[in-house]
């Protein structure tokens, strides 16, 4: 598909609009306290990273009170509960923390040079997670377009992209609250579907492994997303005949199922 196609222009226009909303209309990464990027639920998703890489205290979270007093990102010091063992357990799984990691490391390397405290919550960290999440949204929208090109007309895809960005809450979860699970899972779903399409066109072991890794990361982000495994397993089934054909297909490629299942367990069970 040529880059000057209607759907490509729709993507570019929508991407620029999302950037403008994030940077000029409501730059959440410039806000403070409970309006900051690292606030409320995101504060909890993210907490693994400073605990592990800065304070090296994933059990007692002894730094939580000082961080809360300084930044006041929610209604309590940390979204964690005290285990009978005496250790604290963060209430969220670490899937989003894993996905935040590249942006966190970038911020952590730049913070001192920019004159900010390398405490995990100063401006460079807020900006890195906020703008990094926007990049994740733009990636998801791009992969969505690529997936749809397999099945629909260029014009229909252009309209679809415009409606998603301008007429749904995708706008909020991409441009403003992009660090929430919704944005990351949207992109993971587009990647999963894209890899599923590719796998069923040409079944190769590494593709099955990637599918398993994506499913594991989705489950690690939100455990109920393990149901997404039905997508690659049942892809293309529309009739009873298709069911029989798919069963024969999976018997032939049983080792791919094992590879994928192993990747799901390896990634999805990480804590």
N, C-alpha and C positions, 0 to 999 in steps of 0.2 A: 504494500500500500504506500503510495507516494506521500511524502511529508506535507504536501500542500493540500491533502484531502480535507474534506469538511470536518471529519471527526478529529483530525490532528489539530486543526485550527480551533475547534471547540475545546480540546484539551488544553491548548496553550492559553486560550482566553480564560478558561476556568482556573487554571493554575495561577495565572497572574492575579486573578481576583482573590483567590485564597491567600496569596502572599500579601496583597494589599490589605486585606482584612486583618491578617495576623500582625502586620507591621505597623499599620497606620490607624485602623479603626479601634482595635482592642488588643494591644500587645500584652497578653497576659503574663508573659515572661518579664515584663517590666513592673508588674504590680507587686504588692507586698501583702504580708499576712495571709488571710484566708482567700485572697484573690490572686495570690502568686501561682505560678505553674506548679511548684512543689508544695501543694496544700491539699488538705482533706484526703481523699482516697489516694491521689497520686503520691502524697507524702508517705503513705503506708507502702505502696508498691515500690517506691524508690529507696526506702529505708535500708534495705540490704546493702546497698552500695557504699554509703559512708560507713556503715557498721563494719563492713569487711575490709575496705581498702584504706580508710582514713583512721578510724578509731580502733579497729581490730577488736571489736567487742560485740559479737553477734549474740552472745548469751545474756549478758546483763544489761546491755544497751545503756551503759552508765552515762553516756553523753546526752541522752534524750531530754533531760530537764533543762540543761543549758541551751540546747538548740531551740526548744520550745519557748523559753523565755526571750530569746533573742529574735526569733522569726515569727512566732505565734501562728503557725500554719494551719491549726485546727483547734478543736475545743479540748484537746488533751495532749500531754507530752508525746505520746506515741500510740499508734494504732496496733497495740500488742497486748497480750494478756499474760499474766503471771502463771507459769506452769507449777504444779506441785513440787517439781524438782528445785524450784527457786530461780529458774531461768525464765527469761521472757521469750515468748513465741510471737512473731509478727503474724497478724491475722490473715495476711494475703500470701498466696504462693509467689514464687520469685520470677515468674515468666516475664513480667514487664521489666523487672530489674535487669534481667539478662539482655533484653532488647535496648534498654537505656545505656548499657555499658559503654559502647563506643563514644556516645555523646558525653557521658560522665568523665571518661578518661581524657577526652579532649579538654573539657573544662578544667579538670584537675591539673593538667599540665600547663594551662594558660593562666590560671587564677593568680599565682604569685607574681608573674611577670606583668600582669595587668593591674597590680596593686590591690587585689582582693584577697580576703582570707580564704585559704584552701580548706574550708570547713565542711564542704559538701552542699551548702545551701546559699552561698553568696551569689551575687548577680551572674557570674559566668556559668554556674551550674543551672540556674533558672533559664538563662538564655539558651544554653546548649540543649537542654531537654526540650524546651519549647520549640526552638527552630529545628532540632533534629526530628521531633514528632511531625512537624510540618513536611519535612522531606519524606517521611514515611507515608504521609497522606498522599503526596504527589506521586510517589512510586505506586501506591495502590491504585490510584486513578489511571495511571499509565498502563499498568498490567491489566486492569479491567477492560480498557479499550482494546488491547491486544487480544484478550480472550474473546471479546464480542465479535471481532473481525472474522472469526472462524464461522460465524453463524448468521450475521445480520448485515444489512446494507450500511454503507458508510453514513448515509443521512440519518438512519434510525439510531446509530451509535452516537452521532453528534447530539441529537435531541436527548438521548438517554443521559449522556454525561452532563449536559446543561441542566437537566431536571434534577439529577442527583445533587449537584453542587448548589443550585439556586432554589430548589423547592423542597429540600429535606433537611433534617437535622445533621446531615453530613457536614454542612457548612460549619456548624458549631464545633463538631468533633474533629474537624480537620484544621480549621484556622484559629480556633480559640482554645478549646479544651482537648487539644490533640494528644496530650499525654495520658489520656484515659484509655481504658482497654478497648473501647469501641473502634478507635482509629487503627490501632495496631492489629486488631482482629480482622478488620475490613481488609487490610493489606495482606495479612496472612491467608485469608480466604481466597483473594485473587491469585496469590502465588500458588496455593494448593490446587485451585481449579486449572490454572495454566499448566502446572506440572502434570496434572491428571490427564488433560487433553493430550499433552506431549507423550505421556507414557502409553496411553491407549493407541496412539498412532504408531508408536514404535517402542514396544516393551523392552526396557533395558534395566539391569539391576540397579545402577546408580540412581536412576529416576525413582525407583521404588524406595531406595534409601532416603532420598530427599523428601519424598512424600511422607515417609514415616517421621523424619525429623520435623517437618512442618506441623504434622499432627501432634507430635509430642510437645512442641513449643506452644501450640494453641491450647492444649490441655493444661500446660504449666501456667499459662496466662489466665485461663478460666476453665476449671476442670470439666464443666459440662460440655465444652467444645469437643470432647473426645467423640461426640456423635458425628462430627464431620468426617469420620472414617467411612461413613456410608457413601460419601461422594465418590472417592476413587473405587470403592468396592462395587458400587451399583451403577457406575457411569455408563450411560447409553442404554440402560434397560427401559424398554417401553412396552414390551409384550411378554407373554409367557415364553415364547420362543427365545426371546432375548435372555431370559433367566437361565434357560438350559445352556445357551451359548456362553454366557458369562461364567457359569459353573465349570464348563469344560475349559474355558480360558484360564481360570484360576488354578485348576488342577495341573494344567500345563506349566504354569508359572508359579508353582507353590513356593519355590525358593525365594521368589520376589516377595511373597507375602511374609515369609520368615524374616527377610531383611528389613522390610518395612515395620513389622511388629517389634523387632529388636530396637530399631531407631526410636519408635514411639516410647518404649519402656526406658531406654537410655536417657532420652531427653525429658520425657514427661514425668519421670519419677525423681528428678533431681530436686534437692531441697537445701 
